[in-house]
Amino acid sequence: MADEALKRKTTIDACQALAELVNRHTDGKGNGTHATAIPQLEFMRESTASTALRAVYEPTLCIIVQGQKETLLGQETYHYGAAQYLVVTVDLPLSGYIVEATPDKPYLCFKLSLDATQLWEIIDQLQRSPDKKESSVRGLFVSDVNAPLIECATRLARLLDTPEDIPFLAPMMIRELYYRLLMSEQNEAVWQIATSGSHMQRIAAVINQIKAEFTKPLSMDDLAKQARMSSATFHRHFKAVTSMSPLQYQKQLRLLEARRLMLTENADATQAAYQVGYESPSQFSREYSRMFGTPPMKDVERLRVA
């Protein structure tokens, strides 16, 4: 127990060092997500607790270095805070709430995009035999940061102070971070997304298809054939990875895009409904209100004021 407590304290101390770097590189830039000179790396900063922010998250590693957050996937809620990390392994529509943040001590996050090809190259070198009893796992998980992972993330962030080193050293450090994820306790989802022919990889390919053609009606039989599964097996694995059915997944994509059209392109509710594939504006309004808690135009007005 004493050894575990010491390891945890060491990890928290290392996390504070990374928090100082993220804070310094985002100070004065306002709330939101900020790009860095390292293409795959972004920093997030929020100084106040926030209402739900909905978006489709692509495969990502998020290390929380200060503050706390809640993420909602379907009906599931994930709570995490400093010295923990969240991994998304397939594109997922998520809601996020910052639950602990102040101007003096903002929520800070180290966010690294995940590349399946780079993960596959590492897996190929590790030469691990595929699990014959493979079962689909959720495309999102939360875990405690360990010392090697946080130390590597800190070294990567420090490269921002010596930009001339980034082209040579950043790829090696990102590769090390990927390796640390693959060797972590909750590594199954990361292995699967980069393993050719795995259930998760086949579901991810279907997800990409749904995203590309989200305005069109879904054919469950066609999607199941694409995944090389029976309809029942496909539905089961899709829900295991995303926590929702293909129709529910498509609906969230449509509503998120409709919200964007109204907010950024000044479309009215009827125009947005038709553009994202709805045939009935009244059905669109009902489903929009159910997802966002208020009718379309009222929601957009609230977001513009905020």
N, C-alpha and C positions, 0 to 999 in steps of 0.2 A: 504493500500500500504506500509506503514511504517513497519507494522508487517511482511509482505511478504519479504521486503528487508532485515530485520533483520534476518529472518529465513534463507534466502539465504546466507547471510554473515556467519552465524553460520555453515551452511553446508559446505561452501567453506573452512572455517578454519579447520573444522574436516577433510576434504579431504586432506588438506596439512599435517596434522599429519600422515595420512595413507601413503601419498607420501613419507614422511621421512622414514617410516618403510620399504616400498618396495625398496626405493633407497638404504638403508643400507644393506638389505639382497641380493641385486643383484649387488652391487658395486664390481667391479673387476672381475665379471663373464662373461662380454661380452654381446653382443646383443643376443636376442632370448628369449625363454620361459624357465623358471627355476623352477624345482620341489622344493617343500619344505618338511619339516618333517610332514606336515599335508597332507595325501594322496590326498584329493580332491582339494587342493589349489596349484596354481602355480602363479608365478609373471612373467610379461613380461617387457622387457627393450629394447628400441631401441634408439640409440644416434644420428641417422641421418634419414632424410626423406628417404623413401624407395620406390622401384618399387613394383609392385603388388606381393603379396604373396598369392598364391591360395592353399586352403586346404578344406577338409570336416570338418566342425565344428560340434562337438557333443553338446548336451544340456549343456549350460554354462551360467554363470553370469559373465560378465566382467565389473568391475568398473574402469573407467579411472580416475587416480588421478593426472596425469600430461601429458601435450601435447595434440595433436589432431590426429584423425584418420578418414578415410573414409572406409566404407565397401560396397561392391557391391554384390547384390543378383540378378542374372539375369540382368534386365535392371534398377533395382532400386539402388539408392545410398543413404546411410545413413551417415550423418555427426555427429560426437560427440567428446566431449573433456572432460577436467577435470570437476569433479563433475557431470558427467553423467554416465549412465550405459547402456550396451547392453545385452539383453537376447536372447539366441538361445534355442528354445524349442524342435526342431527336428533336425536330422542330415541334414545339408545344405552345399552345395558347395559354398564357399564365396571367394571373392578377398578382400584383405585388403591393404590399403595404409597408411603409417604413413605420415602425412602432417605437423606436427609440432614437432620437436625434435632437440636438439643440444647436443654435448658432456657434456656441463655444465648443461643443463636442459633436460634430456632425456625423451622420452615417457615412462610412467610407468603405468602398469595395474595390478589390482588384479583380478585373474581369478579363479572362483570356479565352479567345475563341478556340474551339477544338476542330482539328482537321482529321477526318477519318483516314485519309491516305497516309498522313504522317504516323498516326497510331498504328495502322496496319504494318508499316515498315518496321516499327519496333517489335510488334507481335511476331512478325516473320523471323526476326533475329532471335527472339526468346524461344521460339520453337516449342511452344506449349501445345499439346494435343488438344483438339476441340473436345468439349464435354458432350459425351454421347447422350446424356440425360438432360440436355439443354432445355430450359423452360424460359419463356419470355419474362422479362423483369421490367419494372417501371422505368421509363426514360428520364427519371429525375430522382436524385437522392441527395440527402444531407449527411455530412459526417464531420467529425472533429478533425481539425488540421493536425498533422504531425510535424515534428521538427524539420525533417529533410524537405518536406513540401514547402513550408513557410520560408525556410532559408533560401531555397532556390528561387522562389517568387521574389524575395527581397533582393537577391543578386540581380535578377532581371530588371526590377524597378530601378536599381541604382545605375543601370546602364544609361538611363535618361540623362544623367549628369555628365556622361562622356559619349555623346552621340556618335563620335567617330568609331567607337567600338561596337555599335549596334549591328552593322551588317555581318560582322564575323561572329560575335559572341552570342547575340540574341537567339539565332536558330539552335545553337547547342543547348542553351538554357531552357528553351521551350521544349526541346526534345527530352531534356531531363525531367521537366515538369510532367510531361506525358508519361514518362516511365514511372514516376512516383505515383501517378494516378492508377496506372495499370497494376502496380504492386500494392495498392492500398487495400484496406479491409473490405470496402464495398466496391470491388473492382469489376463485378460481373457485367454490369451494363456497359462499362467502357470497353471491355474485351469484346462483347457481342457486337457493338456498333461497328467495330473495325474488323470483324471476322467474316470472311466471305461466305455467303449462304446461310448465315445465322438467322433465326427468326426475327431478331430485332432489325437486322440489316434489310431484310425483305419488307418488314413493316415500314421502315424508314423510306424505302423506295416508293411504296404506295403513298405515304404521306407527301412526298415530293410531287407525286402525280396529282393528288387532291389539291395541293397548294397551287399548282400550275393551272388547274382547270376548275377552280372552286365555284365558278358561276354556272357550271353545267350540272345537270342531274347526275347523281351517282348510280352506277350499276354495281351492286354488291358482287354479282357473279364475275364481272370483268376484273374488279379489284382483287377478288380471291384468286382468279387465274394468274394475275400479275404476280401475286405473292406465292404462287405455286402451292396453294392450300385449298382445302374444301371450304365452302362458305362458312360452316360452323366453326372450323378451326381458325380461319382467318379472323372472324369476328372476335373469338376468344383472345387470340394473340394481340389484335389491335387494341382491345380494351385493357389487356394486361400492361401494354407499353404506355398507353396514353391516358388511361382511366376513363375513357369515353368511347362511344361508338363512332364509326366513320361519319354518320349523319350529324352527330353532335359536334364532331370536330369541324366538319364543313360549315355548320351553322355559325360556329364561333369565328371562323375565318371570314365569312360573309359579313357578319355584324361588325367586326373590327375594321374591315375595309370600308364599310358604309360609314362608320364613324369618321374615318380619315377623310373620305370624300366630302362629308358635310363640314368638317372642321377646316380643311386646308384648301378645298376647291369650291366652297360655297354652294354645294349641291343641296337641294331641299330633300326632305325625307323620301318623297315619292321617286325623285330622280335616283337617289342613292339606292333605294330598294330595287329598282329595275336593273341598275348597273351591276349589282352584285348577285343577281340571279333570282330574286323574288318575283313571283307573278302577282302576289296580293300585297298591296301597301299596308292593309290592316293587319295581316299576319306578320309582316315585317315589324310594324310598330309594337305589336304584342310581344314578339320575341326580343326585340331590342330593349323594351322596358323591363322584361324579365331578367335580361343579362346585365344591364347597366343601372337598373333601379329607377329610371325615369324615362319619359317619352323622348324620342330622338332629338327634336329641336330644343327642348328644355335642357337636355344633357349637353348639347353643343354650346348653348348659351352659357351654361355654368362653367364649362371648360374654358371658354374665351375670357370670361371674367377672371377666372383663377390664373 
